[in-house]
Amino acid sequence: PPPPTLLLPSPCLLPAPSASLPIHLLPSPPYPCSFSCPPAPPPAPPVSLCCPPQEKLAYHRQSQAVPVPGLYLGYLKLCSSVDQIRVLVSSQLPNILCHVRVRSNQHVCREEWEWLQRLTRLEEPELADPCEGSPEGMFQKELRAAIPELMKLIAIPLQQVKEYRLYSQEVLEFADDLSFLLLLPPSEEVCTAPGQVTPCPRSGLLTMPLQSFELVHFLSYDKPFISLYCQLSALLELDLLLSQQALREAFSDSEVVAAKQRHQQVQDFTQVSYWATGD
């Protein structure tokens, strides 16, 4: 059969394009937004992670200063958090607890110490018992003058002093000519636990990490001890790394047993050193 014939429309049947028709562009409606974006907050200023050099130099000078010789009354206050314990110190003398000077003589005689041992509270009638000219009477007078001064320094009302206690187990001797008595808050307030409201220290006071306080304290008052301790700590850390490496390299049974014994011995020494320093 013959192939099919393709029928095309005649040109006269197609609409002729008109060059005179204008073309109008219509703006499209805005796309509806189903949510609103809050404006972005302004960028925060950069936080300085390091103190200026002037503050570092001032802190270095202040941490090396020591009080003049004498007997002092100090205040112990700790603040604990999840990862550290902080101690309240003076920003002018951060290597020692907050304190006021009681007298120039750093020694406490036997009569004064026995009188102090008998005390349970600061406002008991026994405080008025010592004679005026006796050593106990002079000691009481000096303490009565120092306690209000210390309360003013740490911004605690003087009325609360009845709840405070004097530490009567020992006199703290930080140097040959520097002794301290401690004033302690109530037992539940000596160390602020995590979650409790921690009062902000007044101007001139700061809370310092306990490890940093121990370091600057020993550098100021017992430098030979802290020097030996740092050397011992570095040697123990090195021995611990070497014993771990020897334990990994041990191949035979005898080598493994010897490496384990050496590693355990170094660990025991390290734990004893941490326990001795309270770390």
C-alpha positions in Angstrom: 0.0 0.0 0.0 1.1 3.6 -0.5 2.7 5.4 2.5 0.4 7.6 4.6 0.3 11.2 3.6 1.0 13.9 6.4 -1.5 16.7 6.2 -0.2 20.1 7.4 -2.4 23.1 8.0 -2.3 25.8 5.4 -0.4 28.9 6.2 -3.6 31.0 5.7 -5.2 29.1 8.5 -2.5 30.1 11.2 -3.0 33.4 13.1 -0.5 36.0 11.9 1.6 37.5 14.7 0.8 41.1 15.5 3.7 43.4 16.1 1.6 46.2 17.4 0.4 44.3 20.6 2.2 45.8 23.7 3.8 43.5 26.3 3.1 44.4 30.0 5.2 42.8 32.9 3.1 42.4 36.1 4.9 42.2 39.5 4.4 38.9 41.2 2.8 39.0 44.7 5.2 38.5 47.6 5.6 35.0 48.8 3.7 34.5 52.1 6.0 33.7 55.0 4.6 31.4 57.6 7.1 32.3 60.4 8.9 35.5 61.5 12.6 35.5 62.2 13.6 37.6 65.2 16.3 40.1 64.6 19.8 38.9 65.3 21.3 40.2 68.5 24.3 42.6 68.1 27.6 40.8 68.4 29.0 40.7 71.9 32.3 42.4 72.6 35.3 40.1 72.7 36.0 38.7 76.2 39.5 39.1 77.4 40.8 35.8 78.7 44.1 37.1 79.9 44.7 39.8 82.5 46.6 42.9 81.3 50.3 42.8 82.1 50.0 45.6 84.7 47.5 43.5 86.7 49.8 40.4 86.5 52.8 42.4 87.7 50.8 43.9 90.5 49.5 40.5 91.6 53.1 39.1 91.5 54.4 41.9 93.8 51.4 41.6 96.2 51.7 37.8 96.4 55.4 38.1 97.5 54.7 40.6 100.2 54.5 39.5 103.9 52.9 41.1 106.9 55.0 42.8 109.5 56.0 40.5 112.5 53.4 40.0 115.1 50.3 38.0 116.2 47.3 38.2 113.8 43.7 37.2 113.9 42.7 35.6 110.6 39.3 34.6 109.1 38.8 31.3 107.3 36.0 31.2 104.6 35.8 28.6 101.8 33.5 28.3 98.8 33.2 25.0 97.0 32.0 24.3 93.5 31.8 21.2 91.3 35.4 21.3 90.3 37.3 23.4 92.9 37.4 25.0 96.3 38.1 28.7 96.7 39.3 30.6 99.8 38.6 34.2 100.7 41.7 36.4 100.8 42.7 40.1 100.5 43.5 41.4 97.1 46.4 43.4 98.6 47.9 40.3 100.2 46.6 37.2 98.4 49.2 34.8 99.9 47.5 34.7 103.4 44.0 34.7 104.9 42.1 37.8 105.6 43.5 39.2 108.9 44.0 42.0 111.3 47.0 42.6 113.6 46.5 41.8 117.3 49.8 42.9 118.6 53.5 43.0 117.8 54.5 40.1 120.0 53.9 36.9 118.0 54.1 34.6 121.0 51.2 33.3 123.1 52.1 32.6 126.7 50.8 29.6 128.7 48.3 31.6 130.7 46.9 33.1 127.5 46.7 29.8 125.8 45.0 28.1 128.8 42.4 30.9 128.9 41.8 30.5 125.2 41.3 26.8 125.5 38.5 27.4 128.0 36.5 29.5 125.6 33.5 28.2 123.8 31.9 31.4 122.6 33.2 35.0 122.3 30.5 36.5 124.5 30.4 34.2 127.5 30.7 35.8 130.9 34.1 34.0 131.4 35.6 36.7 129.1 35.3 39.2 131.9 36.9 37.0 134.6 40.6 37.7 134.0 42.1 40.4 136.1 42.9 43.7 134.4 46.7 43.5 134.8 47.0 39.7 134.2 48.3 38.3 130.8 44.8 36.9 130.2 43.2 40.3 130.8 45.6 42.0 128.3 45.0 39.2 125.8 41.2 39.6 126.1 41.5 43.3 125.6 43.6 42.9 122.5 41.2 40.3 121.0 38.2 42.5 121.8 39.8 45.3 119.8 40.8 43.1 116.9 37.5 41.2 116.4 35.4 44.3 115.4 38.1 45.4 113.1 38.1 42.0 111.4 34.3 42.0 111.1 34.4 45.4 109.4 37.1 44.2 107.0 35.0 41.2 105.8 31.7 43.2 105.9 29.9 41.0 108.5 27.7 42.6 111.1 29.2 42.7 114.6 26.0 41.2 116.0 26.8 37.9 114.3 30.1 37.5 116.2 28.3 35.6 119.0 27.9 32.7 116.5 31.6 32.6 115.6 34.4 30.6 117.2 38.1 30.9 117.9 40.2 28.0 116.7 41.9 26.8 119.9 43.7 23.7 118.8 46.9 25.4 117.9 48.5 28.7 117.0 49.5 28.8 113.3 53.1 29.8 112.8 53.7 30.8 109.2 57.2 32.2 110.0 59.5 32.6 113.0 58.0 36.0 113.7 54.5 35.6 112.3 51.7 33.8 114.2 48.0 33.5 113.5 44.8 32.8 115.5 41.8 31.8 113.4 38.2 33.1 113.7 35.8 30.5 112.3 32.2 31.1 111.2 29.5 28.6 112.3 30.2 25.0 111.2 27.6 25.1 108.4 29.1 28.3 107.0 32.8 27.5 107.0 32.5 26.1 103.4 29.7 27.2 101.1 28.5 24.1 99.3 27.5 24.1 95.6 24.0 25.4 95.1 24.0 27.6 98.1 24.0 31.4 97.8 27.6 32.7 97.9 27.9 36.2 99.1 29.9 38.5 96.9 33.1 39.6 98.6 33.4 43.3 99.3 35.8 45.5 97.5 39.4 44.6 98.4 38.6 40.9 98.9 38.5 38.0 96.4 38.0 34.2 96.4 41.1 32.4 95.2 41.4 28.8 94.0 42.8 26.7 96.8 45.7 25.3 94.7 46.8 28.8 93.7 46.6 30.0 97.3 48.7 27.1 98.5 51.3 27.8 95.9 51.7 31.5 96.6 51.5 30.9 100.3 54.4 28.4 100.4 56.4 30.5 98.0 56.2 33.4 100.5 56.5 31.6 103.8 58.2 28.2 103.1 60.0 28.4 99.8 62.4 25.4 100.5 59.4 23.1 101.1 57.5 24.1 98.0 60.7 23.9 95.9 61.4 20.3 97.1 57.8 19.4 96.6 57.8 20.7 93.0 60.9 18.7 92.2 59.5 15.6 93.8 56.2 16.0 91.9 58.0 16.4 88.5 60.2 13.3 89.2 57.2 11.2 90.2 55.3 12.3 87.1 58.3 11.4 84.9 58.7 8.0 86.6 55.0 7.3 86.2 55.3 7.9 82.4 58.4 5.8 82.2 56.8 2.9 84.1 53.7 3.1 81.8 56.0 2.9 78.8 57.9 0.0 80.2 54.6 -1.8 80.9 53.6 -1.4 77.3 56.9 -2.6 76.0 57.1 -5.7 78.3 57.1 -8.9 76.3 58.0 -11.9 78.4 56.2 -13.0 81.6 59.1 -11.9 83.8 59.2 -8.5 82.1 55.5 -8.0 82.6 55.7 -8.9 86.3 58.6 -6.6 86.9 57.0 -3.7 84.9 53.7 -4.1 86.9 55.5 -4.0 90.2 57.5 -0.9 89.2 54.3 0.8 88.0 52.4 0.0 91.2 55.3 1.2 93.3 55.4 4.6 91.5 51.6 4.9 91.8 51.8 4.3 95.5 54.4 7.0 95.9 52.3 9.4 93.9 49.2 8.8 96.0 51.2 9.3 99.2 52.5 12.6 97.9 49.0 13.8 96.9 47.6 12.7 100.3 50.4 14.5 102.2 49.7 17.8 100.4 45.9 17.4 100.3 45.7 17.6 96.5 
